[in-house]
Amino acid sequence: MENKIIKDIKQIISNFTQNIEINNLETTIRIASYSPSNNEYMTDADNIVINGDILKDIYNSKYNFNNRPKSADAVYKFENGNIYVIEFKNGKINNKEKLDIFKKAYDTFLILLDIGIIKNLNYSRNYATYIVVYNKLKNDEPNKDNIYKYFAKNALSYKEYKFKDLNTLQEILFKESFACTKENFNEYIIPELNKEQN
């Protein structure tokens, strides 16, 4: 992410929080993709992103919610205004995890909207994309709840990594929403981020 965009986002957050200290907001996408339970990263890319957990903590520090919102792992804003909201799922995904994927999408959208990074719902529907990155190897054995089988069964023809079930988010909140394997993420999405930074 461009330094100017990071600076602008920090200013928006600073205006929103009214002097709550903002530390460690940006990180690399590699760090954002880290799974402590599996002790592995889903990408080795070093593109700068907004750390979703830090953004959520800053947001919560203003309101001090009892039922704290969740957040996606990373947010990337392009110079043209497009925004990628990225959630990494490295382990096996059961039905509870699937619900968590949707909750993180809604909560992250609301956080970005309230802070002012997303200007309004129309802006999100035109510029924001929700991406779920999963590990095919962890979800490729036969069982009725595995995410790979679940998403692959509903696959559409969008570069082999767009999936029908996330379309409800696309129709309501985002310009696009899709799931992709970590291999496809590194093959298709990371080059988009690299192009922006060169």
N, C-alpha and C positions, 0 to 999 in steps of 0.2 A: 504494500500500500504506500502511496506517495506520502512524503513527510508533510506536505501542505494539508492533505486530507486528514492525517492523524492530528495535526495541530488544530484544524477546524473542529474535528470531533471532540477533542479535549476541551475546546472553548465552549462548545454546545453543552457538554456535560458539566463544566464548571459553572456556567450560567444556570443550569438546572439545579445543581446541588447547593449552590450558594456557599462556596468555600469549603466543601468537604474535600479532603486531600485525595488527589488522584495519582496513585502509584501503580506501576506495573500494568498499565492498561493495555499496552501493546506487547505482543510476543510473536514468536515465529509459528507458522502453521504446524511445523514439526512438533513443537512443545504442546500446542493445542490438541494435537492428535494423539497424545500419549495416553495410554490406558494403564493406570497403576495396578489394576487387578491382573493384567496380563504382562505387565512390565515390557510393553513394546509400543512403538510408534507406527502410525498408519501411513505416514509420508516422511520423507527425508528433506522435503523442500524447506527453504528458509525464508519464504515470503512473510512479510510482516502483516499480522492481523490484529484485530481487537480481541482480547481475551474475554470470552463470554462470561466466565465465572467472576472475573474482576468487575466487569460491567454490571452484572447482577448484584454483586456485593455493594457496589457504589449506590445502585438504585435502592436496594434494601436499607442502606444506612440512612437514606432520606426519610423513608416511610416507616421503617421498623415494623414490618408486617409480622403477624403471628404465623400465618400460612405463607411462607416465603415462596415467591415465584422461582421457577427453574429457568435455565437458559441453555441455548445451544453452545457448543464449544468455541466457535469463532465467528467473527463478523468481518467481512472484507468489503470495503467501499471503493469502487472504481472512480476514476476521474470524471467519467461521463454520468455519474450518479447511480449507476447500477450497484446493488448490494447483494452479496452472497451471505446467507446465514447457514453455517455449516455445523452439522452434528456428526460426530464420529462414534460408531458403535462397533467395538472390536470383539466383543464376546458373543456368545449365543443369545439370540433374541427370542424371548417368549412373549406371550400376549401382554403381560404387564409392561415389558420393554417397549412394545409397539405403542401402547397408550402414552408412555413417557415421551416417545418421539413426537407425538402430536402435541402434548402439553408443552414441551420445550419450544415447539414452533409458535404456538399461541402466546406463551409468556414472553418469549424473545421479541416477537412482534410488538406486544404491548409495551415492553420496556423501551424499545427503540422509538416507538410512537410517542410515549409520554416524555421521554428525554428530548425528543425533537430531531433525532437522527433520521427517522422516517417522518416526513412532513404530515402525511395524512394517509388514509386508506387507499385513495386513488393512486398516490405516489407509490405505495407498496405494490399495488396490483400492476403497475407499469415498470417498476425498477427492481423489485426485490425477488430473490430466488432462494428457496429452501432446499438444501442438499443434505441427504443422509448418506454417509459413507460407511459401508459395512465390510466385514471380512468374510468373503465367500467360504474360505477354508473352515472357519469356525461354525458355519451354518449350512454346510453342504451334505450333511448326513440325513437320511430320511426320518422325518418326524413331522407331525402335523403343524407344529408351531414354528418350524424354522423359517427365518426371514428370507433366505435365498429362494427356497421353494415358493414361499408366499408371494414374494415380489416377482419372481420369474414367471409364475403362473399368470400374472397380470401384466406382463410386459407389453409395452407399446413399441412403436418403431422409432423412438427418438435416440439415435446413435447407440442403440442397444443398452442404454442405461436409464431410460425414463420408465416409470412404473405407474400404473393406473391408480393404485390405492391412495397415493399421495395427492391425487388430483383434487380431492375435496379442499385441501389447503390452497391449491392453485386457483381454484374458482373463487374462494372467499378472501384469502389474504395476500397471495403472492402472484407474481407474473408467471413463475414456474415453480414446481416442487417435484423433486425426483430423488430416487435412491440409486446409488452406484457402488460397485465394488471398489475397494481401495486401489486396485489395479487400474480401473477405468478413471478414477479420480486423478491418479497420477498421470495418466495418459491424456486425458481431455481437459480437466479443470486447471491443473497446475500450469500448463502452458499458457492459459488465458491470464493467470496471475503474473507469470513471467513476462509476458508481452507488455503488460501494464507497467512493470517496473523497469523495462529497458528503454 
